[in-house]
């Protein structure tokens, strides 16, 4: 119930009024049946804009940190995500990835719409990064089509670190469903999973027209953070006298 109150009464009308998102290719999202919407992830706002414009309910796999934050703000965020039907995902380790796949398959087996960001984390610089193969596993096991989606303009509206989004034109673009039934029963083949994931990411890339980086976003973030820490160690800022 809370999901529909947010969508049609509180958040949805507000987001449409503020961002006035232009929607392209909405006809590619099936009206019924299981399907995966796989998109790029540029902003915290992505979690709200896509559900606001879709006719069907969509359940996202959301990072567990949204459900475990400290203080009043953390509790409010956790309550919001739980009430909206989003599923917490622990992103640390291989077993955590398997748990996320099980949760996603549970959504698809109920013939519902599942939203996933194959990059695994938000882009910190607006580029599109290498996708993780969990989306391919779920597509094969659930025998569900994958609808590529591109969020355009949300990075400029709310880049990492910005709490309140600014008004900026936003486009949400859906591509034609990708059918991977030709790979049925091959969900344990690493090469097949990689090929499917790369095909999905290429479809997102064509829609978003981002620069592509053939590395995992989390790895690049960690490397950049380490380099920054090393520079700070070598060249510490001297106190002003």
MDAnalysis code that builds the backbone (N, CA, C; Angstrom):
import MDAnalysis as mda
import numpy as np

u = mda.Universe.empty(723, n_residues=241, atom_resindex=np.repeat(np.arange(241), 3), trajectory=True)
u.add_TopologyAttr("name", ["N", "CA", "C"] * 241)
u.add_TopologyAttr("resid", np.arange(1, 242))
u.add_TopologyAttr("resname", ["UNK", "UNK", "UNK", "UNK", "UNK", "UNK", "UNK", "UNK", "UNK", "UNK", "UNK", "UNK", "UNK", "UNK", "UNK", "UNK", "UNK", "UNK", "UNK", "UNK", "UNK", "UNK", "UNK", "UNK", "UNK", "UNK", "UNK", "UNK", "UNK", "UNK", "UNK", "UNK", "UNK", "UNK", "UNK", "UNK", "UNK", "UNK", "UNK", "UNK", "UNK", "UNK", "UNK", "UNK", "UNK", "UNK", "UNK", "UNK", "UNK", "UNK", "UNK", "UNK", "UNK", "UNK", "UNK", "UNK", "UNK", "UNK", "UNK", "UNK", "UNK", "UNK", "UNK", "UNK", "UNK", "UNK", "UNK", "UNK", "UNK", "UNK", "UNK", "UNK", "UNK", "UNK", "UNK", "UNK", "UNK", "UNK", "UNK", "UNK", "UNK", "UNK", "UNK", "UNK", "UNK", "UNK", "UNK", "UNK", "UNK", "UNK", "UNK", "UNK", "UNK", "UNK", "UNK", "UNK", "UNK", "UNK", "UNK", "UNK", "UNK", "UNK", "UNK", "UNK", "UNK", "UNK", "UNK", "UNK", "UNK", "UNK", "UNK", "UNK", "UNK", "UNK", "UNK", "UNK", "UNK", "UNK", "UNK", "UNK", "UNK", "UNK", "UNK", "UNK", "UNK", "UNK", "UNK", "UNK", "UNK", "UNK", "UNK", "UNK", "UNK", "UNK", "UNK", "UNK", "UNK", "UNK", "UNK", "UNK", "UNK", "UNK", "UNK", "UNK", "UNK", "UNK", "UNK", "UNK", "UNK", "UNK", "UNK", "UNK", "UNK", "UNK", "UNK", "UNK", "UNK", "UNK", "UNK", "UNK", "UNK", "UNK", "UNK", "UNK", "UNK", "UNK", "UNK", "UNK", "UNK", "UNK", "UNK", "UNK", "UNK", "UNK", "UNK", "UNK", "UNK", "UNK", "UNK", "UNK", "UNK", "UNK", "UNK", "UNK", "UNK", "UNK", "UNK", "UNK", "UNK", "UNK", "UNK", "UNK", "UNK", "UNK", "UNK", "UNK", "UNK", "UNK", "UNK", "UNK", "UNK", "UNK", "UNK", "UNK", "UNK", "UNK", "UNK", "UNK", "UNK", "UNK", "UNK", "UNK", "UNK", "UNK", "UNK", "UNK", "UNK", "UNK", "UNK", "UNK", "UNK", "UNK", "UNK", "UNK", "UNK", "UNK", "UNK", "UNK", "UNK", "UNK", "UNK", "UNK", "UNK", "UNK", "UNK", "UNK", "UNK", "UNK", "UNK", "UNK", "UNK"])
u.atoms.positions = np.array([
    [0.828, -1.204, 0.000],
    [0.000, 0.000, 0.000],
    [0.866, 1.258, 0.000],
    [1.915, 1.251, 0.864],
    [2.781, 2.425, 0.949],
    [3.451, 2.709, -0.391],
    [3.792, 1.653, -1.118],
    [4.428, 1.806, -2.431],
    [3.539, 2.644, -3.349],
    [2.256, 2.321, -3.395],
    [1.346, 3.012, -4.304],
    [1.012, 4.422, -3.823],
    [1.019, 4.630, -2.504],
    [0.840, 5.989, -1.980],
    [2.011, 6.867, -2.415],
    [3.241, 6.316, -2.292],
    [4.424, 7.055, -2.745],
    [4.351, 7.357, -4.240],
    [4.010, 6.330, -4.998],
    [4.046, 6.431, -6.459],
    [3.019, 7.413, -7.012],
    [1.791, 7.337, -6.501],
    [0.705, 8.093, -7.103],
    [0.278, 9.344, -6.326],
    [0.672, 9.437, -5.049],
    [0.196, 10.556, -4.233],
    [1.323, 11.478, -3.781],
    [2.432, 10.898, -3.312],
    [3.469, 11.730, -2.700],
    [4.646, 11.973, -3.646],
    [5.453, 10.948, -3.842],
    [6.730, 11.121, -4.528],
    [6.596, 11.219, -6.044],
    [5.761, 10.362, -6.622],
    [5.640, 10.339, -8.072],
    [5.259, 11.685, -8.675],
    [4.156, 12.307, -8.240],
    [3.774, 13.610, -8.786],
    [4.841, 14.679, -8.571],
    [5.517, 14.630, -7.402],
    [6.558, 15.621, -7.125],
    [7.731, 15.477, -8.088],
    [8.178, 14.232, -8.307],
    [9.301, 14.003, -9.220],
    [8.955, 14.399, -10.643],
    [7.744, 14.092, -11.061],
    [7.322, 14.474, -12.411],
    [7.269, 15.989, -12.563],
    [6.842, 16.674, -11.514],
    [6.728, 18.135, -11.565],
    [8.100, 18.788, -11.604],
    [9.020, 18.289, -10.764],
    [10.339, 18.904, -10.653],
    [11.227, 18.570, -11.847],
    [11.307, 17.282, -12.203],
    [12.243, 16.860, -13.244],
    [11.630, 16.828, -14.640],
    [10.310, 16.691, -14.709],
    [9.625, 16.558, -16.003],
    [10.379, 15.585, -16.920],
    [10.592, 14.353, -16.462],
    [11.405, 13.408, -17.251],
    [10.761, 13.070, -18.585],
    [11.591, 12.996, -19.608],
    [11.123, 12.554, -20.918],
    [11.329, 11.057, -21.005],
    [10.277, 10.346, -21.345],
    [10.323, 8.888, -21.364],
    [10.340, 8.405, -22.806],
    [11.259, 7.516, -23.111],
    [11.362, 6.962, -24.453],
    [11.389, 5.434, -24.375],
    [10.618, 4.791, -25.234],
    [10.642, 3.337, -25.337],
    [9.886, 2.613, -24.237],
    [8.945, 3.294, -23.580],
    [8.206, 2.656, -22.489],
    [7.426, 1.431, -22.970],
    [7.110, 1.410, -24.263],
    [6.365, 0.275, -24.815],
    [7.176, -1.022, -24.787],
    [8.480, -0.926, -24.556],
    [9.321, -2.127, -24.506],
    [9.210, -2.862, -23.172],
    [8.651, -2.207, -22.163],
    [8.480, -2.861, -20.860],
    [7.183, -3.662, -20.895],
    [7.236, -4.989, -20.746],
    [6.027, -5.807, -20.872],
    [4.997, -5.472, -19.795],
    [3.734, -5.553, -20.167],
    [2.649, -5.225, -19.236],
    [2.460, -6.300, -18.178],
    [2.845, -7.526, -18.488],
    [2.702, -8.631, -17.539],
    [3.906, -9.552, -17.643],
    [4.037, -10.432, -16.666],
    [5.079, -11.446, -16.701],
    [6.405, -10.972, -16.135],
    [7.265, -11.940, -15.856],
    [8.582, -11.653, -15.290],
    [9.475, -10.971, -16.318],
    [10.216, -9.975, -15.860],
    [11.184, -9.287, -16.718],
    [12.183, -8.561, -15.829],
    [13.379, -8.382, -16.368],
    [14.441, -7.667, -15.658],
    [14.698, -6.349, -16.369],
    [14.640, -5.259, -15.629],
    [15.044, -3.959, -16.166],
    [16.459, -3.698, -15.676],
    [17.420, -3.691, -16.590],
    [18.833, -3.508, -16.246],
    [19.280, -2.135, -16.724],
    [19.715, -1.303, -15.792],
    [20.056, 0.063, -16.164],
    [21.411, 0.518, -15.677],
    [21.836, 1.659, -16.201],
    [23.009, 2.324, -15.646],
    [22.611, 2.984, -14.327],
    [23.591, 3.327, -13.526],
    [23.299, 3.873, -12.198],
    [24.185, 5.085, -11.961],
    [23.585, 6.255, -12.070],
    [24.337, 7.500, -12.001],
    [24.064, 8.315, -10.749],
    [22.933, 8.052, -10.085],
    [22.512, 8.939, -9.017],
    [21.591, 8.230, -8.043],
    [21.546, 8.726, -6.809],
    [20.598, 8.225, -5.819],
    [19.169, 8.422, -6.321],
    [18.957, 9.445, -7.141],
    [17.619, 9.733, -7.667],
    [17.092, 8.631, -8.574],
    [17.975, 7.818, -9.145],
    [17.539, 6.749, -10.043],
    [16.536, 5.820, -9.367],
    [16.730, 5.591, -8.060],
    [15.869, 4.671, -7.319],
    [14.408, 5.117, -7.342],
    [14.190, 6.421, -7.502],
    [12.833, 6.952, -7.393],
    [12.229, 7.325, -8.741],
    [13.067, 7.803, -9.654],
    [12.548, 8.277, -10.930],
    [11.981, 7.145, -11.780],
    [12.711, 6.030, -11.882],
    [12.209, 4.941, -12.717],
    [10.898, 4.355, -12.188],
    [10.798, 4.025, -10.890],
    [9.509, 3.528, -10.400],
    [8.370, 4.522, -10.582],
    [8.696, 5.810, -10.548],
    [7.654, 6.830, -10.666],
    [7.026, 6.866, -12.052],
    [7.779, 6.468, -13.076],
    [7.250, 6.579, -14.438],
    [6.738, 5.249, -15.003],
    [7.120, 4.140, -14.370],
    [6.665, 2.844, -14.865],
    [5.219, 2.578, -14.460],
    [4.479, 1.949, -15.350],
    [3.097, 1.611, -15.038],
    [3.027, 0.447, -14.055],
    [3.985, -0.460, -14.132],
    [4.037, -1.617, -13.240],
    [4.903, -1.320, -12.026],
    [4.646, -2.065, -10.966],
    [5.518, -2.004, -9.809],
    [6.850, -2.663, -10.160],
    [7.944, -2.068, -9.701],
    [9.261, -2.644, -9.916],
    [9.969, -2.761, -8.572],
    [10.610, -3.896, -8.341],
    [11.360, -4.137, -7.114],
    [12.840, -4.109, -7.434],
    [13.575, -3.277, -6.715],
    [15.017, -3.167, -6.920],
    [15.780, -3.948, -5.869],
    [16.919, -4.450, -6.267],
    [17.883, -4.964, -5.307],
    [18.716, -3.769, -4.853],
    [18.520, -3.341, -3.609],
    [19.183, -2.140, -3.092],
    [20.304, -2.535, -2.134],
    [21.350, -1.725, -2.097],
    [22.487, -2.074, -1.250],
    [22.076, -2.066, 0.221],
    [22.642, -2.988, 0.980],
    [22.266, -3.194, 2.381],
    [22.513, -1.961, 3.233],
    [23.464, -1.119, 2.814],
    [23.787, 0.073, 3.599],
    [22.593, 1.014, 3.731],
    [21.670, 0.961, 2.764],
    [20.471, 1.799, 2.866],
    [19.574, 1.371, 4.027],
    [19.763, 0.156, 4.509],
    [18.899, -0.387, 5.558],
    [19.575, -0.406, 6.926],
    [20.836, -0.023, 6.986],
    [21.590, -0.144, 8.231],
    [22.248, 1.157, 8.661],
    [21.840, 2.280, 8.084],
    [22.454, 3.555, 8.426],
    [22.176, 3.973, 9.864],
    [23.097, 4.718, 10.471],
    [22.933, 5.130, 11.873],
    [21.998, 6.332, 12.019],
    [21.518, 6.529, 13.233],
    [20.753, 7.732, 13.558],
    [19.353, 7.766, 12.984],
    [18.716, 8.909, 13.163],
    [17.336, 9.088, 12.701],
    [17.254, 9.007, 11.185],
    [18.233, 9.630, 10.524],
    [18.222, 9.603, 9.058],
    [18.327, 8.170, 8.543],
    [19.199, 7.373, 9.184],
    [19.368, 5.983, 8.771],
    [18.094, 5.182, 8.946],
    [17.428, 5.395, 10.058],
    [16.182, 4.665, 10.315],
    [15.083, 5.063, 9.337],
    [15.028, 6.359, 9.027],
    [14.022, 6.822, 8.071],
    [14.275, 6.247, 6.675],
    [15.557, 6.219, 6.281],
    [15.908, 5.664, 4.978],
    [15.550, 4.180, 4.905],
    [15.873, 3.437, 5.964],
    [15.568, 2.010, 5.997],
    [14.065, 1.772, 5.934],
    [13.307, 2.564, 6.682],
    [11.847, 2.429, 6.681],
    [11.281, 2.705, 5.292],
    [11.830, 3.724, 4.639],
    [11.357, 4.065, 3.296],
    [11.598, 2.926, 2.317],
    [12.809, 2.389, 2.305],
    [13.132, 1.339, 1.345],
    [12.353, 0.059, 1.624],
    [12.185, -0.279, 2.892],
    [11.406, -1.477, 3.212],
    [9.947, -1.291, 2.812],
    [9.385, -0.124, 3.102],
    [7.982, 0.132, 2.783],
    [7.744, 0.132, 1.283],
    [8.764, 0.524, 0.532],
    [8.645, 0.540, -0.926],
    [8.911, -0.827, -1.536],
    [9.164, -1.836, -0.686],
    [9.320, -3.199, -1.178],
    [10.678, -3.508, -1.758],
    [11.685, -2.677, -1.449],
    [13.014, -2.919, -1.989],
    [13.754, -3.962, -1.149],
    [14.666, -4.700, -1.783],
    [15.328, -5.832, -1.145],
    [16.776, -5.471, -0.817],
    [17.180, -5.592, 0.469],
    [18.570, -5.288, 0.817],
    [19.522, -6.359, 0.303],
    [20.661, -5.918, -0.219],
    [21.667, -6.832, -0.756],
    [23.016, -6.511, -0.131],
    [23.604, -7.500, 0.511],
    [24.960, -7.382, 1.038],
    [25.917, -7.607, -0.125],
    [26.732, -6.599, -0.433],
    [27.582, -6.676, -1.622],
    [28.989, -7.180, -1.334],
    [29.218, -7.699, -0.127],
    [30.575, -8.138, 0.231],
    [30.707, -9.651, 0.098],
    [31.513, -10.084, -0.847],
    [31.832, -11.505, -0.959],
    [30.951, -12.282, -1.915],
    [31.448, -13.467, -2.281],
    [30.762, -14.323, -3.256],
    [29.425, -14.826, -2.735],
    [29.361, -15.220, -1.458],
    [28.124, -15.734, -0.890],
    [27.036, -14.662, -0.900],
    [27.450, -13.423, -0.680],
    [26.493, -12.323, -0.709],
    [25.881, -12.193, -2.097],
    [26.710, -12.389, -3.127],
    [26.209, -12.326, -4.491],
    [25.192, -13.413, -4.767],
    [25.434, -14.600, -4.233],
    [24.484, -15.699, -4.405],
    [23.162, -15.400, -3.710],
    [23.236, -14.754, -2.548],
    [22.020, -14.382, -1.828],
    [21.209, -13.372, -2.632],
    [21.893, -12.430, -3.280],
    [21.208, -11.436, -4.100],
    [20.496, -12.111, -5.276],
    [21.150, -13.084, -5.880],
    [20.540, -13.806, -6.997],
    [19.293, -14.550, -6.539],
    [19.367, -15.172, -5.368],
    [18.188, -15.884, -4.845],
    [17.027, -14.924, -4.616],
    [17.320, -13.760, -4.062],
    [16.264, -12.771, -3.817],
    [15.658, -12.292, -5.136],
    [16.510, -12.025, -6.112],
    [16.025, -11.573, -7.411],
    [15.168, -12.616, -8.098],
    [15.593, -13.864, -8.016],
    [14.811, -14.945, -8.625],
    [13.455, -15.096, -7.949],
    [13.402, -14.813, -6.654],
    [12.126, -14.873, -5.953],
    [11.128, -13.876, -6.503],
    [11.624, -12.698, -6.861],
    [10.760, -11.673, -7.471],
    [10.285, -12.130, -8.848],
    [11.192, -12.637, -9.648],
    [10.868, -13.036, -11.018],
    [9.919, -14.233, -11.049],
    [10.062, -15.131, -10.097],
    [9.187, -16.312, -10.069],
    [7.746, -15.961, -9.703],
    [7.557, -14.744, -9.212],
    [6.195, -14.261, -8.953],
    [5.664, -13.463, -10.142],
    [6.377, -13.578, -11.288],
    [6.003, -12.874, -12.523],
    [5.991, -11.359, -12.337],
    [6.945, -10.869, -11.555],
    [7.041, -9.439, -11.297],
    [8.228, -8.831, -12.044],
    [8.338, -7.525, -11.916],
    [9.379, -6.763, -12.588],
    [10.523, -6.527, -11.603],
    [11.737, -6.899, -12.011],
    [12.913, -6.737, -11.166],
    [13.835, -5.690, -11.753],
    [14.256, -4.745, -10.921],
    [15.210, -3.732, -11.358],
    [16.590, -4.026, -10.807],
    [17.600, -3.896, -11.649],
    [18.967, -4.192, -11.209],
    [19.944, -3.274, -11.934],
    [21.003, -2.920, -11.228],
    [22.094, -2.137, -11.814],
    [23.290, -3.073, -11.957],
    [23.565, -3.579, -13.153],
    [24.641, -4.570, -13.317],
    [26.023, -4.080, -12.896],
    [26.242, -2.756, -12.893],
    [27.549, -2.242, -12.471],
    [27.813, -2.533, -10.995],
    [26.745, -2.725, -10.220],
    [26.896, -3.065, -8.808],
    [27.008, -1.886, -7.875],
    [27.227, -0.691, -8.403],
    [27.354, 0.512, -7.593],
    [27.150, 1.718, -8.496],
    [26.912, 2.867, -7.881],
    [26.761, 4.084, -8.673],
    [28.079, 4.488, -9.338],
    [27.965, 5.018, -10.536],
    [29.138, 5.561, -11.202],
    [29.552, 6.840, -10.473],
    [30.821, 6.957, -10.155],
    [31.305, 8.129, -9.426],
    [31.747, 9.254, -10.356],
    [31.800, 8.966, -11.655],
    [32.288, 9.975, -12.589],
    [31.432, 10.092, -13.854],
    [30.274, 9.436, -13.864],
    [29.376, 9.551, -15.007],
    [29.643, 8.584, -16.134],
    [30.697, 7.766, -16.014],
    [30.999, 6.787, -17.055],
    [30.281, 5.470, -16.765],
    [30.178, 4.619, -17.792],
    [29.544, 3.308, -17.655],
    [30.632, 2.261, -17.454],
    [30.450, 1.430, -16.425],
    [31.474, 0.452, -16.073],
    [31.030, -0.979, -16.383],
    [31.973, -1.883, -16.328],
    [31.760, -3.301, -16.616],
    [30.668, -3.875, -15.715],
    [29.801, -4.702, -16.295],
    [28.704, -5.288, -15.542],
    [29.083, -6.595, -14.875],
    [28.449, -6.867, -13.744],
    [28.636, -8.142, -13.053],
    [27.644, -9.163, -13.597],
    [28.010, -10.436, -13.536],
    [27.269, -11.465, -14.266],
    [26.001, -11.949, -13.568],
    [25.701, -11.432, -12.381],
    [24.492, -11.858, -11.687],
    [23.232, -11.661, -12.508],
    [23.187, -10.579, -13.278],
    [22.017, -10.318, -14.117],
    [21.833, -11.419, -15.155],
    [22.936, -11.945, -15.682],
    [22.857, -13.023, -16.672],
    [22.362, -14.315, -16.030],
    [22.844, -14.613, -14.820],
    [22.397, -15.814, -14.112],
    [20.885, -15.772, -13.905],
    [20.381, -14.632, -13.448],
    [18.949, -14.511, -13.185],
    [18.131, -14.594, -14.469],
    [18.625, -13.970, -15.529],
    [17.896, -14.016, -16.802],
    [17.756, -15.449, -17.303],
    [18.811, -16.248, -17.165],
    [18.770, -17.629, -17.645],
    [17.938, -18.521, -16.734],
    [18.128, -18.392, -15.436],
    [17.403, -19.260, -14.515],
    [15.905, -18.975, -14.513],
    [15.543, -17.703, -14.635],
    [14.122, -17.344, -14.633],
    [13.523, -17.350, -16.033],
    [14.398, -17.515, -17.048],
    [13.947, -17.457, -18.439],
    [13.164, -16.164, -18.692],
    [13.752, -15.072, -18.224],
    [13.101, -13.763, -18.304],
    [13.836, -12.854, -19.282],
    [13.121, -12.022, -20.026],
    [13.780, -11.059, -20.908],
    [14.436, -9.956, -20.090],
    [15.431, -9.326, -20.677],
    [16.118, -8.201, -20.043],
    [15.852, -6.946, -20.853],
    [15.297, -5.933, -20.196],
    [15.033, -4.653, -20.869],
    [16.136, -3.681, -20.469],
    [16.999, -3.283, -21.409],
    [18.045, -2.312, -21.061],
    [17.421, -0.934, -20.844],
    [17.992, -0.191, -19.919],
    [17.460, 1.133, -19.592],
    [18.608, 2.105, -19.369],
    [18.447, 3.322, -19.830],
    [19.460, 4.360, -19.636],
    [18.841, 5.556, -18.922],
    [19.443, 5.920, -17.815],
    [19.102, 7.154, -17.117],
    [20.057, 8.224, -17.628],
    [19.515, 9.296, -18.137],
    [20.334, 10.359, -18.725],
    [20.009, 11.675, -18.020],
    [21.042, 12.310, -17.467],
    [20.845, 13.593, -16.795],
    [20.770, 13.506, -15.282],
    [20.625, 12.303, -14.735],
    [20.513, 12.198, -13.281],
    [21.852, 12.441, -12.582],
    [22.960, 12.167, -13.276],
    [24.271, 12.440, -12.684],
    [24.445, 13.944, -12.486],
    [24.012, 14.722, -13.477],
    [24.111, 16.176, -13.373],
    [23.128, 16.720, -12.329],
    [21.960, 16.066, -12.209],
    [20.959, 16.521, -11.249],
    [21.371, 16.231, -9.808],
    [21.997, 15.079, -9.593],
    [22.404, 14.716, -8.238],
    [23.652, 13.843, -8.282],
    [24.817, 14.460, -8.467],
    [26.063, 13.684, -8.489],
    [26.378, 13.166, -7.091],
    [27.310, 12.212, -6.973],
    [27.677, 11.683, -5.659],
    [28.061, 12.804, -4.696],
    [27.525, 12.738, -3.491],
    [27.835, 13.747, -2.481],
    [26.813, 14.852, -2.365],
    [25.975, 15.008, -3.388],
    [24.945, 16.043, -3.335],
    [23.678, 15.458, -2.727],
    [23.207, 16.052, -1.631],
    [22.057, 15.515, -0.912],
    [20.734, 15.892, -1.568],
    [20.632, 17.125, -2.010],
    [19.384, 17.597, -2.612],
    [19.601, 17.770, -4.105],
    [18.833, 17.079, -4.942],
    [19.032, 17.207, -6.396],
    [18.652, 18.591, -6.891],
    [19.325, 19.012, -7.956],
    [18.966, 20.271, -8.593],
    [18.130, 19.983, -9.828],
    [17.430, 20.967, -10.291],
    [16.583, 20.795, -11.465],
    [17.466, 20.683, -12.701],
    [17.304, 19.587, -13.413],
    [18.091, 19.344, -14.627],
    [17.285, 18.415, -15.523],
    [17.314, 18.623, -16.830],
    [16.548, 17.748, -17.735],
    [16.960, 16.284, -17.582],
    [15.980, 15.408, -17.514],
    [16.223, 13.976, -17.351],
    [15.495, 13.207, -18.446],
    [16.195, 12.233, -19.018],
    [15.602, 11.336, -20.008],
    [15.735, 9.916, -19.479],
    [14.649, 9.152, -19.550],
    [14.682, 7.741, -19.186],
    [14.339, 6.955, -20.442],
    [15.302, 6.170, -20.916],
    [15.185, 5.527, -22.225],
    [15.251, 4.002, -22.081],
    [14.222, 3.328, -22.590],
    [14.178, 1.860, -22.551],
    [14.444, 1.298, -23.943],
    [15.193, 0.204, -23.992],
    [15.473, -0.449, -25.255],
    [14.626, -1.695, -25.447],
    [14.763, -2.304, -26.601],
    [14.007, -3.525, -26.901],
    [14.459, -4.656, -25.977],
    [13.518, -5.519, -25.567],
    [13.881, -6.645, -24.691],
    [14.931, -7.546, -25.330],
    [15.859, -7.991, -24.514],
    [16.897, -8.919, -24.963],
    [16.501, -10.325, -24.551],
    [16.472, -11.246, -25.509],
    [16.056, -12.627, -25.264],
    [17.289, -13.527, -25.273],
    [17.512, -14.218, -24.152],
    [18.678, -15.092, -24.043],
    [18.274, -16.553, -23.934],
    [17.103, -16.887, -24.431],
    [16.613, -18.271, -24.339],
    [17.522, -19.244, -25.090],
    [18.317, -18.746, -26.034],
    [19.228, -19.626, -26.780],
    [20.318, -20.196, -25.883],
    [20.494, -19.593, -24.700],
    [21.506, -20.071, -23.763],
    [20.894, -20.850, -22.599],
    [19.654, -21.292, -22.745],
    [18.959, -21.983, -21.652],
    [19.777, -23.161, -21.141],
    [19.870, -23.284, -19.820],
    [20.602, -24.375, -19.204],
    [22.102, -24.169, -19.113],
    [22.596, -22.979, -19.505],
    [24.033, -22.741, -19.518],
    [24.447, -21.702, -18.472],
    [23.643, -21.588, -17.408],
    [23.916, -20.564, -16.406],
    [25.162, -20.831, -15.578],
    [25.781, -21.987, -15.739],
    [27.022, -22.284, -15.020],
    [28.262, -22.115, -15.895],
    [28.044, -21.697, -17.132],
    [29.160, -21.495, -18.061],
    [29.655, -20.051, -17.953],
    [30.846, -19.877, -17.409],
    [31.357, -18.531, -17.155],
    [31.463, -17.697, -18.433],
    [31.907, -18.304, -19.511],
    [32.059, -17.565, -20.761],
    [30.711, -17.086, -21.284],
    [29.688, -17.928, -21.128],
    [28.343, -17.558, -21.571],
    [27.805, -16.407, -20.726],
    [27.982, -16.490, -19.415],
    [27.507, -15.431, -18.525],
    [28.192, -14.107, -18.838],
    [29.479, -14.174, -19.131],
    [30.207, -12.954, -19.469],
    [29.699, -12.361, -20.785],
    [29.449, -13.231, -21.762],
    [28.969, -12.764, -23.063],
    [27.592, -12.111, -22.944],
    [26.704, -12.717, -22.156],
    [25.361, -12.161, -21.961],
    [25.450, -10.806, -21.268],
    [26.249, -10.743, -20.215],
    [26.385, -9.489, -19.461],
    [26.949, -8.389, -20.344],
    [27.950, -8.720, -21.148],
    [28.536, -7.723, -22.043],
    [27.514, -7.243, -23.086],
    [26.660, -8.155, -23.547],
    [25.620, -7.765, -24.493],
    [24.632, -6.791, -23.844],
    [24.286, -7.059, -22.592],
    [23.385, -6.164, -21.854],
    [24.028, -4.795, -21.669],
    [25.289, -4.780, -21.282],
    [25.978, -3.508, -21.052],
    [26.131, -2.723, -22.359],
    [26.344, -3.428, -23.455],
    [26.448, -2.744, -24.747],
    [25.114, -2.104, -25.133],
    [24.020, -2.802, -24.834],
    [22.698, -2.239, -25.117],
    [22.453, -0.991, -24.279],
    [22.866, -1.033, -23.005],
    [22.737, 0.162, -22.151],
    [23.608, 1.288, -22.689],
    [24.813, 0.944, -23.120],
    [25.750, 1.934, -23.649],
    [25.175, 2.642, -24.869],
    [24.546, 1.900, -25.770],
    [23.948, 2.501, -26.964],
    [22.833, 3.464, -26.594],
    [22.088, 3.131, -25.543],
    [20.988, 3.997, -25.114],
    [21.493, 5.245, -24.398],
    [22.519, 5.070, -23.569],
    [22.985, 6.177, -22.718],
    [24.027, 7.062, -23.377],
    [24.787, 6.483, -24.342],
    [25.872, 7.188, -25.022],
    [26.944, 7.664, -24.037],
    [27.160, 6.888, -22.974],
    [28.218, 7.205, -22.019],
    [29.565, 6.729, -22.542],
    [30.613, 7.184, -21.899],
    [31.937, 6.608, -22.111],
    [31.991, 5.294, -21.351],
    [32.550, 4.249, -21.959],
    [32.589, 2.935, -21.323],
    [33.981, 2.631, -20.785],
    [34.006, 2.033, -19.590],
    [35.257, 1.610, -18.960],
    [35.170, 0.106, -18.710],
    [36.102, -0.666, -19.275],
    [36.065, -2.119, -19.159],
    [36.721, -2.578, -17.851],
    [36.262, -2.007, -16.765],
    [36.693, -2.377, -15.422],
    [35.481, -2.260, -14.510],
    [35.527, -2.968, -13.369],
    [34.447, -2.850, -12.407],
    [34.547, -1.506, -11.690],
    [33.405, -0.855, -11.519],
    [33.380, 0.463, -10.892],
    [33.955, 0.429, -9.480],
    [33.626, -0.620, -8.716],
    [34.111, -0.704, -7.335],
    [35.633, -0.776, -7.293],
    [36.228, -1.473, -8.266],
    [37.690, -1.585, -8.310],
    [38.315, -0.232, -8.619],
    [37.753, 0.485, -9.591],
    [38.285, 1.800, -9.956],
    [38.147, 2.778, -8.791],
    [37.005, 2.735, -8.117],
    [36.810, 3.606, -6.947],
    [37.865, 3.332, -5.882],
    [38.099, 2.052, -5.607],
    [39.073, 1.674, -4.578],
    [40.480, 2.116, -4.972],
    [40.832, 1.945, -6.243],
    [42.160, 2.352, -6.708],
    [42.339, 3.858, -6.599],
    [41.311, 4.607, -6.974],
    [41.404, 6.065, -6.902],
    [41.482, 6.539, -5.453],
    [40.737, 5.884, -4.564],
    [40.779, 6.249, -3.150],
    [42.164, 5.958, -2.559],
    [42.741, 4.814, -2.957],
    [44.072, 4.451, -2.467],
    [45.121, 5.440, -2.963],
    [44.998, 5.841, -4.233],
    [45.942, 6.805, -4.800],
    [45.834, 8.151, -4.100],
    [44.605, 8.539, -3.794],
    [44.393, 9.807, -3.091],
    [44.991, 9.767, -1.698],
    [44.806, 8.640, -1.002],
    [45.370, 8.489, 0.342],
    [46.892, 8.504, 0.299],
    [47.468, 7.876, -0.740],
    [48.917, 7.843, -0.875],
    [49.478, 9.247, -1.125],
    [48.784, 10.027, -1.962],
    [49.217, 11.408, -2.208],
    [49.163, 12.227, -0.926],
    [48.093, 12.005, -0.149],
    [47.954, 12.739, 1.108],
    [49.062, 12.370, 2.086],
    [49.482, 11.093, 2.062],
    [50.558, 10.652, 2.948],
    [51.888, 11.260, 2.555],
    [52.139, 11.302, 1.238],
    [53.413, 11.820, 0.755],
    [53.485, 13.341, 0.824],
    [52.351, 13.983, 0.599],
    [52.335, 15.444, 0.562],
    [51.261, 15.972, 1.502],
    [51.481, 15.792, 2.799],
    [50.465, 16.256, 3.754],
    [50.317, 17.762, 3.723],
    [49.088, 18.203, 3.970],
    [48.833, 19.646, 4.003],
    [49.377, 20.213, 5.313],
    [50.188, 21.233, 5.183],
    [50.771, 21.860, 6.356],
    [49.788, 22.817, 6.977],
    [49.722, 22.889, 8.312],
    [48.799, 23.834, 8.966],
    [49.179, 25.256, 8.668],
    [48.179, 26.095, 8.472],
    [48.437, 27.497, 8.224],
    [48.882, 28.177, 9.503],
    [49.956, 28.948, 9.418],
    [50.464, 29.619, 10.614],
    [49.903, 31.017, 10.727],
])
